[in-house]
Amino acid sequence: MGMSMVIIATSGRSINLQTFIEKLETTISPEVLNRESVINLSLEETAKKDKDFDHNSTEVSLEIEDKDTTEIPVEEPLKNDNESRINGGFVVQQIVPYQVSLQSYRSNRWQHFCGGSILTPHHVITAAHCTQNMRPEDIHVVAGTLTWKQGGDRHRVLSKREHPRFSSSPKLINDVAILKVSPPFNLHKPTVGTIGWGSRNRVGESVNVGTTGWGATTPTLAGGLAHQLQRINYKTLSNAECSRKGFRVTDNEICALLSKGRGSCMGDSGGPLVTTQNPPQLVGIMSYGTIPCAAGKPDVYSRVSSFLPYINQVISTEIP
């Protein structure tokens, strides 16, 4: 599985978003990614910095911040298996009705870049860093499919709202965004549906949860994006335990971890963290993690219960 993320450093390199996505499908320089680092993938407008920059596009700032090895030891890359389950996930066999793929058009094709979840017939929730500095008209949402490259129903994004206090520096916080789509989702179809999200109950530690996405299937991203939807099941951590494992999380975040070899990666950002009860409940929005992925460190999600007033305001009054 995979995730797009955001980072906290000034050393590193910047590449165009289109180039980055294309590299995801092939390989990314091992010397950049083949060490354990905290990483964030932020969409950053650079038109003011670069006179040759296309004002109708965005640029990805991909930066690595090395951690002291006494705090986060360097891990050996995990070896791939025959089913592309390098990050501990498994291929989903039935369509997840609330799961969507966020896509943009580049290089004469539609390209997945983040995940999201259907809240209402008109609205999707995702990570703010996925849509930051992108125009609504440049984003499409595909629902009701197992494979992001084909199938499903395509929807235009009419408007979007990132959380007003979203920030990616010096720390990624309030990483939540709402999109309004057209046409509305056809909830009469068995392959398309909403996810429960209104619970005010604060999820504690050791709760069984799962996440789905089309993100990268190798820790160093060399395998590119997954063609078919993947799922990982793991457990929540207390925020105190998550902090002890290397992340200074806030009360508005929730962490999940089971073991080394299981975790999200580039391309999973914005996707759902759900309880395994029936029906499932949306409790988190994929925000950030580590590179290499699934190296035994937690994945960090925006805690949905902390953002209920914001979500309700946006879908009822701002972009109803």
C-alpha positions as a printed NumPy array, in Angstrom:
array([[  0.   ,   0.   ,   0.   ],
       [  1.132,   3.644,  -0.131],
       [  0.609,   7.244,   0.885],
       [  1.499,  10.796,  -0.123],
       [  2.905,  12.679,   2.855],
       [  4.578,  16.062,   3.927],
       [  7.951,  16.849,   5.559],
       [  9.789,  19.068,   7.883],
       [ 13.145,  19.885,   6.318],
       [ 14.893,  22.267,   4.02 ],
       [ 17.484,  19.893,   2.632],
       [ 16.272,  17.775,  -0.26 ],
       [ 15.063,  18.223,  -3.796],
       [ 12.005,  19.379,  -5.671],
       [ 10.434,  17.684,  -8.672],
       [  7.392,  18.483, -10.736],
       [  4.242,  16.64 ,  -9.576],
       [  3.805,  15.04 , -12.986],
       [  7.365,  13.784, -12.937],
       [  6.967,  12.477,  -9.413],
       [  3.827,  10.5  , -10.237],
       [  5.508,   9.016, -13.291],
       [  8.498,   8.021, -11.178],
       [  6.165,   6.358,  -8.698],
       [  5.163,   3.94 , -11.434],
       [  8.769,   3.048, -12.166],
       [ 11.37 ,   3.933,  -9.548],
       [ 12.67 ,   6.712,  -7.351],
       [ 16.334,   7.195,  -6.659],
       [ 17.299,   4.596,  -4.015],
       [ 19.894,   6.872,  -2.474],
       [ 17.098,   9.317,  -1.672],
       [ 14.566,   6.866,  -0.303],
       [ 16.488,   3.793,   0.802],
       [ 16.896,   4.994,   4.36 ],
       [ 14.394,   5.526,   7.124],
       [ 13.282,   9.135,   7.15 ],
       [ 10.188,  11.039,   8.074],
       [  8.722,  12.366,   4.848],
       [  5.903,  14.572,   3.651],
       [  4.865,  15.18 ,   0.077],
       [  3.509,  18.693,  -0.126],
       [  1.972,  20.385,  -3.156],
       [  3.734,  23.689,  -3.318],
       [  3.104,  26.532,  -5.735],
       [  6.432,  27.848,  -6.957],
       [  5.395,  30.297,  -9.655],
       [  6.718,  33.202,  -7.636],
       [ 10.065,  31.488,  -7.267],
       [ 10.572,  30.242, -10.816],
       [  9.772,  32.39 , -13.84 ],
       [  9.768,  29.294, -16.055],
       [  7.224,  27.499, -13.887],
       [  3.846,  26.695, -15.429],
       [  1.287,  28.774, -13.511],
       [ -1.394,  26.189, -14.229],
       [  0.421,  23.405, -12.447],
       [  1.916,  22.629,  -9.053],
       [  5.268,  21.374,  -7.93 ],
       [  6.024,  18.651,  -5.439],
       [  8.598,  19.399,  -2.802],
       [ 10.097,  16.045,  -1.831],
       [ 12.383,  16.453,   1.134],
       [ 14.059,  14.025,   3.503],
       [ 14.87 ,  14.642,   7.14 ],
       [ 17.23 ,  12.056,   8.578],
       [ 16.645,  10.988,  12.163],
       [ 19.365,  10.159,  14.651],
       [ 19.888,   6.415,  14.517],
       [ 19.474,   6.138,  18.27 ],
       [ 15.958,   7.495,  17.911],
       [ 14.895,   5.787,  14.666],
       [ 17.263,   3.014,  13.607],
       [ 17.918,   2.487,   9.936],
       [ 16.03 ,  -0.6  ,   8.746],
       [ 16.977,  -3.003,   5.983],
       [ 14.525,  -2.8  ,   3.056],
       [ 11.951,  -5.572,   3.072],
       [ 12.029,  -8.059,   0.22 ],
       [  9.053,  -8.264,  -2.124],
       [  6.879, -11.368,  -2.332],
       [  4.958, -12.81 ,  -5.242],
       [  1.738, -10.939,  -4.557],
       [  3.029,  -7.363,  -4.161],
       [  2.169,  -7.419,  -0.46 ],
       [  5.494,  -5.877,   0.548],
       [  3.765,  -3.452,   2.911],
       [  1.653,  -6.116,   4.518],
       [ -1.587,  -5.521,   2.675],
       [ -3.79 ,  -7.864,   0.703],
       [ -5.673,  -7.406,  -2.546],
       [ -9.307,  -6.417,  -2.014],
       [-11.705,  -8.689,  -3.887],
       [-14.925,  -6.707,  -3.427],
       [-15.425,  -3.014,  -4.179],
       [-15.251,  -0.76 ,  -1.109],
       [-18.259,   1.518,  -1.768],
       [-16.981,   4.56 ,   0.152],
       [-13.407,   4.461,  -1.216],
       [-12.538,   6.908,  -4.011],
       [ -9.494,   7.692,  -6.102],
       [ -8.471,  11.338,  -6.569],
       [ -7.043,  11.811, -10.044],
       [ -5.572,  14.509, -12.254],
       [ -4.924,  14.515, -15.999],
       [ -1.289,  14.555, -17.084],
       [  0.757,  12.946, -19.838],
       [ -2.472,  12.265, -21.771],
       [ -3.979,  10.075, -19.075],
       [ -5.73 ,  10.144, -15.733],
       [ -3.394,   9.522, -12.805],
       [ -4.246,   8.566,  -9.235],
       [ -2.562,  10.737,  -6.603],
       [ -4.557,  10.341,  -3.36 ],
       [ -7.467,   8.508,  -1.771],
       [-10.656,   9.743,  -0.158],
       [-13.978,   8.683,   1.37 ],
       [-17.587,   9.459,   0.432],
       [-19.425,  11.365,   3.18 ],
       [-22.626,  12.382,   1.38 ],
       [-24.004,  12.122,  -2.181],
       [-22.109,  15.366,  -2.878],
       [-19.01 ,  15.278,  -0.667],
       [-15.668,  13.512,  -0.253],
       [-13.221,  13.86 ,   2.628],
       [ -9.473,  13.623,   2.   ],
       [ -6.176,  15.087,   3.238],
       [ -5.573,  18.797,   2.787],
       [ -2.016,  18.221,   1.599],
       [ -3.439,  16.223,  -1.324],
       [ -5.386,  19.17 ,  -2.739],
       [ -3.421,  22.166,  -1.474],
       [ -2.819,  24.69 ,  -4.281],
       [ -4.711,  22.569,  -6.816],
       [ -7.699,  24.015,  -8.685],
       [-10.975,  22.153,  -8.183],
       [-11.372,  21.75 , -11.938],
       [ -8.05 ,  19.889, -12.094],
       [ -9.278,  17.152,  -9.752],
       [-11.55 ,  14.254, -10.648],
       [-12.97 ,  11.688,  -8.234],
       [-13.519,   8.067,  -9.294],
       [-15.87 ,   5.904,  -7.209],
       [-17.104,   2.327,  -7.362],
       [-14.019,   0.51 ,  -8.646],
       [-11.293,  -1.853,  -7.51 ],
       [ -8.832,  -0.618, -10.133],
       [ -8.086,   3.086, -10.369],
       [ -7.032,   2.871, -14.032],
       [-10.384,   1.579, -15.257],
       [-14.002,   1.153, -14.234],
       [-16.054,   3.157, -11.776],
       [-17.862,   6.471, -12.108],
       [-15.947,   9.687, -12.756],
       [-16.98 ,  12.941, -11.047],
       [-15.761,  16.499, -11.46 ],
       [-14.841,  18.55 ,  -8.379],
       [-16.889,  21.748,  -8.214],
       [-15.319,  23.221,  -5.098],
       [-13.047,  22.323,  -2.208],
       [-12.229,  23.461,   1.289],
       [ -8.978,  22.746,   3.097],
       [ -9.107,  23.231,   6.846],
       [ -8.445,  26.929,   7.552],
       [ -5.725,  26.005,  10.045],
       [ -4.043,  23.418,   7.862],
       [ -0.272,  23.739,   7.874],
       [  2.566,  21.588,   6.566],
       [  5.385,  23.486,   8.268],
       [  6.991,  23.164,  10.72 ],
       [  4.574,  20.302,  11.402],
       [  1.734,  18.794,   9.419],
       [ -1.495,  19.636,  11.282],
       [ -5.239,  19.858,  10.537],
       [ -4.696,  17.774,   7.414],
       [ -8.339,  17.566,   6.305],
       [-10.159,  18.748,   3.17 ],
       [-13.699,  18.42 ,   1.793],
       [-14.52 ,  18.202,  -1.933],
       [-17.904,  18.769,  -3.585],
       [-18.479,  16.687,  -6.711],
       [-20.708,  16.712,  -9.77 ],
       [-22.696,  14.755, -10.684],
       [-23.675,  13.485,  -7.225],
       [-22.703,   9.941,  -6.288],
       [-25.345,   7.401,  -7.274],
       [-25.968,   5.762,  -3.924],
       [-28.506,   3.408,  -5.491],
       [-25.629,   1.46 ,  -7.012],
       [-24.319,  -1.362,  -4.788],
       [-20.746,  -0.363,  -5.613],
       [-21.068,   3.221,  -4.325],
       [-21.948,   4.305,  -0.81 ],
       [-21.168,   6.574,   2.129],
       [-19.161,   5.71 ,   5.224],
       [-20.399,   6.407,   8.749],
       [-18.458,   9.334,  10.179],
       [-20.469,  11.214,  12.796],
       [-19.413,   9.454,  15.988],
       [-18.066,  11.771,  18.69 ],
       [-16.519,   8.848,  20.54 ],
       [-12.772,   9.251,  20.78 ],
       [-11.065,   6.085,  19.562],
       [ -8.596,   4.747,  22.091],
       [ -5.669,   2.353,  21.84 ],
       [ -5.664,  -1.273,  20.653],
       [ -8.774,  -0.83 ,  18.506],
       [ -8.93 ,  -3.039,  15.413],
       [ -8.894,  -0.817,  12.319],
       [ -8.183,  -1.084,   8.612],
       [ -7.186,   1.145,   5.728],
       [ -7.49 ,   0.798,   1.956],
       [ -5.683,   2.442,  -0.922],
       [ -3.849,   2.227,  -4.229],
       [ -0.541,   3.447,  -2.869],
       [  2.95 ,   2.118,  -3.485],
       [  3.482,  -1.563,  -2.704],
       [  7.198,  -1.415,  -1.895],
       [  8.903,   0.397,   0.997],
       [ 11.164,   2.358,  -1.352],
       [  8.368,   3.042,  -3.874],
       [ 10.177,   1.185,  -6.649],
       [  7.109,  -0.949,  -7.404],
       [  4.9  ,   2.035,  -8.218],
       [  1.211,   2.3  ,  -7.403],
       [ -1.006,  -0.713,  -6.845],
       [ -3.286,  -1.496,  -9.779],
       [ -5.988,  -3.078,  -7.599],
       [ -7.166,  -1.763,  -4.254],
       [ -5.188,  -3.034,  -1.247],
       [ -6.131,  -3.289,   2.43 ],
       [ -4.19 ,  -3.411,   5.681],
       [ -5.608,  -4.373,   9.079],
       [ -3.846,  -3.126,  12.177],
       [ -4.465,  -1.535,  15.609],
       [ -4.572,   1.963,  16.994],
       [ -1.921,   3.247,  19.391],
       [ -2.321,   5.684,  22.233],
       [ -0.954,   9.116,  21.357],
       [  1.619,   8.725,  24.119],
       [  2.882,   5.482,  22.6  ],
       [  2.911,   7.032,  19.128],
       [  5.046,   9.877,  20.456],
       [  7.448,   7.418,  22.056],
       [  7.836,   5.777,  18.654],
       [  9.023,   8.978,  17.032],
       [  6.045,  11.196,  16.137],
       [  5.051,  14.295,  18.096],
       [  1.342,  13.868,  17.431],
       [ -1.438,  16.196,  18.54 ],
       [ -4.799,  15.373,  20.109],
       [ -6.294,  15.772,  16.619],
       [ -4.341,  12.805,  15.275],
       [ -4.557,   9.054,  15.679],
       [ -1.85 ,   6.467,  15.032],
       [ -2.022,   2.866,  13.859],
       [  0.589,   0.109,  13.824],
       [  0.728,  -3.655,  14.034],
       [  4.17 ,  -4.842,  13.   ],
       [  7.074,  -4.176,  10.699],
       [  6.057,  -4.883,   7.116],
       [  2.54 ,  -3.48 ,   7.442],
       [  1.808,   0.139,   6.669],
       [  0.677,   2.784,   4.231],
       [  2.891,   4.463,   1.643],
       [  2.922,   7.074,  -1.143],
       [ -0.48 ,   7.307,  -2.847],
       [ -2.566,   6.275,   0.184],
       [ -2.819,   9.775,   1.633],
       [ -6.348,  11.043,   2.155],
       [ -7.659,   7.505,   2.377],
       [ -9.817,   6.077,   5.174],
       [ -8.963,   4.553,   8.51 ],
       [-12.058,   2.611,   9.547],
       [-13.113,   0.395,  12.422],
       [-13.579,  -3.27 ,  11.613],
       [-17.044,  -3.381,  13.165],
       [-20.081,  -3.773,  10.918],
       [-20.954,  -1.24 ,   9.659],
       [-17.492,   0.347,   9.652],
       [-16.94 ,   3.825,  11.062],
       [-14.529,   6.384,   9.588],
       [-12.115,   7.373,  12.354],
       [ -9.074,   8.702,  10.472],
       [ -7.763,  10.354,   7.288],
       [ -4.335,   9.164,   6.118],
       [ -1.817,  11.947,   6.664],
       [  1.83 ,  10.863,   6.993],
       [  4.32 ,   8.152,   7.922],
       [  7.899,   7.066,   7.176],
       [ 10.105,   6.162,   4.234],
       [ 10.874,   3.328,   3.753],
       [  7.229,   2.548,   4.347],
       [  6.106,  -0.148,   6.782],
       [  9.43 ,  -0.055,   8.626],
       [  7.835,  -0.676,  12.019],
       [  6.847,   2.927,  12.747],
       [  3.252,   4.191,  13.125],
       [  1.082,   5.636,  10.381],
       [ -0.478,   8.937,  11.432],
       [ -4.065,   9.91 ,  10.576],
       [ -6.153,  13.02 ,  11.153],
       [ -8.663,  12.09 ,  13.854],
       [-12.149,  12.473,  12.331],
       [-13.941,  12.984,  15.66 ],
       [-11.815,  16.103,  16.274],
       [-13.027,  17.699,  13.04 ],
       [-16.786,  17.061,  13.19 ],
       [-17.738,  20.757,  13.651],
       [-15.586,  21.695,  10.648],
       [-16.969,  18.878,   8.476],
       [-20.572,  19.718,   9.326],
       [-20.039,  23.415,   8.668],
       [-18.5  ,  22.813,   5.26 ],
       [-21.086,  20.349,   3.953],
       [-24.076,  22.234,   5.355],
       [-23.217,  25.892,   4.755],
       [-19.941,  26.486,   2.857],
       [-20.255,  24.063,  -0.074],
       [-23.617,  22.326,   0.481]])
